[in-house]
Amino acid sequence: MSTYTTHSMTNHHALGSAQRLLYQIGDTLHVWHERYRTRRELANWTSRDLQDIGLSWSDIAYEADKPFWRA
């Protein structure tokens, strides 16, 4: 899963430390939300979908059971 966000391209050196911290928190929250969303979506795929990409139900269960903060 990608951790790229639109904020990653911002020049953080030109910002104050409080603003940098807020951007970092925002980036982290965005990544966590994407992990949560994509893991829930993956859990709803059909056997055919999984076969097409070479994953098994055990692969999906392992990934879907991870907490959102774990990569």
Steps between C-alpha positions, in 0.01 A plus 500: 500500500624842419557761766517789250274792573452838336655666805823308442585739217463810724819688590498433873824694554322827435239429768518549874548199726136505612380500140742216411365299791143557382593390147669188638195417710276557198719278283496224761123518538461484122721189477311333785166575335620360166623182670167457676301565184703277271510211749121512536460513122738209452302293752196531271667367186374179342696178460535581130644844577754348736593230252563766235760672719643182652380541857325249724237555768766443766705784347196723517412398855855575612497844338143591604564405863790744535427820690499812281822632651702193391647498151 
